[in-house]
Amino acid sequence: MLKHPNGPGSADGQLALEPLFGLEGKIPRHELPDGELPRDVAYEIIHDELMLDGNARLNVATFVTTWMEPQADRLIAECLDKNMIDKDEYPQTAEIESRCVHMLSRLWHAPDPDSATGCSTTGSSEAAMLGGLALKRRWQHRREATGRPGGRPNLVTGINVQVCWEKFANYWDVELRTVPMDGDRYHMTADEAVKLCDENTIGVVAVLGSTYDGSYEPVQEICAALDDYQARTGIDVPVHVDGASGAFVAPFLDPEVLWDFRLPRVASINASGHKYGLVYPGVGWILWRDAAALPDDLIFWVNYLGDSMPTFALNFSRPGAQVVAQYYNFIRLGFSGYRRVHGYSREVATRLSGKIAELGPFELLTKGDELPVFAFTLRDGVKSFSVFDVSDAMRERGWQVPAYTFPSNREDLAALRVVVRRGFTHDLADMLLDDLSRALPRLEKQQAPMHEPEAQSFHH
């Protein structure tokens, strides 16, 4: 079993039972017990253990939605038993998925939204891998058509991409060519991306909302540079936009930013419904600009429970509840509702980042004016504590504020990050700021930093 290196262990492998409902004794932790337990006892055991988890509302490390409206909670409960893959048994759930795909196709300006090409997934990681597979297969088809099969494909990204792209490259034998950070440049730029392209490049992945600092990569500039590259070399390199977070933010708050299917070179887009799509964990989306961008030989037709249905996925059975919840948000909020929710989050993020900068020891790397996410580090003169000390001090008050080092060429830079999501209000922001202010006098009295990167449980 894969284990967290700092995860809790158990003393004797057994769980002691409280004398509840007339029961006493122990049950094993790591093997099936011999007999049954009353349902209330089983519930209470697990319920009590889960109290040790952090408070999700105070977790400013995660991008994942931690609050939905009660009506959405009810819909999710009503759909927990629905299998998304079984479209014959649950045709209306399948219809709702199709409606969501068409809505996103219009939101992201597909050339023909009436013929939307895409599907839901278990998350943005699966969606990204499906987008990557389509890029690789299209490259293979082009190579075969020109009589030049073979060669190892490569994919160009910034070093700041999410780990799912490293997994994709590893699992499907693609060379990952990454643009390192440099100085104050924390993501990929157009000229650096083009330098790594050649005839074996299956695509360039542009990130709309880096997890390191919340910034947008310049998708329009990257596409323009690849247009020029094709004019000079004849090599056509498509772009996939990893819009895990930004694809649900930019359309509502930054309509002037060109990043989607309005750019002809953008072949596909993935997004996380369970991030700024405002749904609980378990749903992602992948869309292609048209049917030609998704090779037919990647689609399986499956005879399942009396019907033949197309499927393009890395798994099979999965719950339909989150897809229904996504549709609830779409019709409940509409365009103006998403703009209001995300606009408020950006307002909270920019105000909070400004207040943190005023405290003295901190310097902003970003301020939350793209994604409602910002990163900050310590000023050069601060020697008595580290960002890891700050993260540890905030945990004492229940806050989960991640501290981490940046990747290649900027491993010297350690930062803290705050993700503002729906439900994180100005009031909560003020409480975080107050707790951070109260922690500083104690930290400033230290002789030297107490915590280093390896002591932290937060990792990118």
PyMOL commands that set and color helices and strands:
alter all, ss='L'
color gray80, all
select helices_A, chain A and resi 39-50+56-58+70-78+91-107+113-115+124-145+163-171+190-195+219-233+246-248+250-253+291-293+296-298+321-358+387-395+426-444+453-455
alter helices_A, ss='H'
color red, helices_A
select strands_A, chain A and resi 14-20+23-28+117-121+154-158+175-179+201-207+239-242+266-272+284-288+300-304+307-311+362-364+373-378+403-405+414-419
alter strands_A, ss='S'
color yellow, strands_A
deselect
rebuild
show_as cartoon
